[in-house]
Amino acid sequence: GQSLEQPSEVTAVEGAIVQINCTYQTSGFYGLSWYQQHDGGAPTFLSYNALDGLEETGRFSSFLSRSDSYGYLLLQELQMKDSASYFCAVRLTGGFKTIFGAGTRLFVKA
Amino acid sequence: DADVTQTPRNRITKTGKRIMLECSQTKGHDRMYWYRQDPGLGLRLIYYSFDVKDINKGEISDGYSVSRQAQAKFSLSLESAIPNQTALYFCATSDYQQVTGELFFGEGSRLTVL
C-alpha cells in the first residue's frame, strides 16, 4: 500500500531551526508537498518538490530524495505563529489523487 | 468570500440519519475532493472528481457517496450515519494545469454522529 510516515510531535524554541521528516512508501508519485494547518483552520499549501534537492521559500525549505524515499520540511527563524500541524503529501501517478501523512504537530516555545 | 465554501460548518445528528455536506467553489477548478480528518490520522481521501462526469473512490469510501452536480459543486452524503463517521470533513479543489497539484481547502464541516 501507500503510506507516509511523520513524527507526531516536534517542539522547538523561538528563533531556532526545526526539521520535520517524512518517509514514504508509494508505487509512484509526481512530487512531495507540504501543507500547514493551524488549529481550527484549513490546510494551506507550503511547498512542492518534484525533483530531488532543496526548494526554498522564505523561511521554509523542503527537500526530497527519491532514492531514499525521504523528504523533510525545514523551518528557520521559528516564530510563535509557526506553531501548527504540518502534513507531507504525495500526488500519486495512478489516478492523480493526493494522499497525506498523519501530520506533525509543531510546538514553538518562547 | 471564501473561494471554497462548505455547508454546514457544524452538524450534530443521530445514528441512522442521512446527512449531506455541500461544497461549492468559485476558483473555476475542474478537480474536487472530499477528505476526512481525524486526530492522529491526518487527512484521508474519501472521493474525488476530475469533472462532472468523473467520480472516483478514495481511500475510505465505504459508507459515503458523492454527487458532482456542476463543475462548481460537489456534495458528500452519508446515507445512514454512524458514530465512527464523527470527524472533520474538508472539501478541496485543484487546477489540472497546476504542476504542483496544490489543493485549496474549504473551512471544514464538523460532523458529530450521536
HADDOCK unambig.tbl for C-alpha pairs under 7 A between the chains (distance, minus, plus):
assign (segid A and resid 41 and name CA) (segid B and resid 107 and name CA) 6.42 0.50 0.50
assign (segid A and resid 42 and name CA) (segid B and resid 105 and name CA) 6.07 0.50 0.50
assign (segid A and resid 42 and name CA) (segid B and resid 106 and name CA) 6.52 0.50 0.50
assign (segid A and resid 42 and name CA) (segid B and resid 107 and name CA) 5.30 0.50 0.50
assign (segid A and resid 42 and name CA) (segid B and resid 108 and name CA) 6.74 0.50 0.50
assign (segid A and resid 43 and name CA) (segid B and resid 105 and name CA) 6.44 0.50 0.50
assign (segid A and resid 44 and name CA) (segid B and resid 104 and name CA) 6.98 0.50 0.50
assign (segid A and resid 45 and name CA) (segid B and resid 102 and name CA) 6.42 0.50 0.50
assign (segid A and resid 45 and name CA) (segid B and resid 103 and name CA) 6.95 0.50 0.50
assign (segid A and resid 48 and name CA) (segid B and resid 100 and name CA) 6.10 0.50 0.50
assign (segid A and resid 99 and name CA) (segid B and resid 44 and name CA) 6.83 0.50 0.50
assign (segid A and resid 99 and name CA) (segid B and resid 45 and name CA) 6.80 0.50 0.50
assign (segid A and resid 100 and name CA) (segid B and resid 42 and name CA) 6.54 0.50 0.50
assign (segid A and resid 100 and name CA) (segid B and resid 43 and name CA) 5.80 0.50 0.50
assign (segid A and resid 100 and name CA) (segid B and resid 44 and name CA) 6.89 0.50 0.50
assign (segid A and resid 101 and name CA) (segid B and resid 42 and name CA) 5.95 0.50 0.50
assign (segid A and resid 102 and name CA) (segid B and resid 40 and name CA) 5.80 0.50 0.50
assign (segid A and resid 102 and name CA) (segid B and resid 41 and name CA) 4.64 0.50 0.50
assign (segid A and resid 102 and name CA) (segid B and resid 42 and name CA) 3.75 0.50 0.50
assign (segid A and resid 102 and name CA) (segid B and resid 43 and name CA) 6.93 0.50 0.50
assign (segid A and resid 103 and name CA) (segid B and resid 42 and name CA) 5.61 0.50 0.50
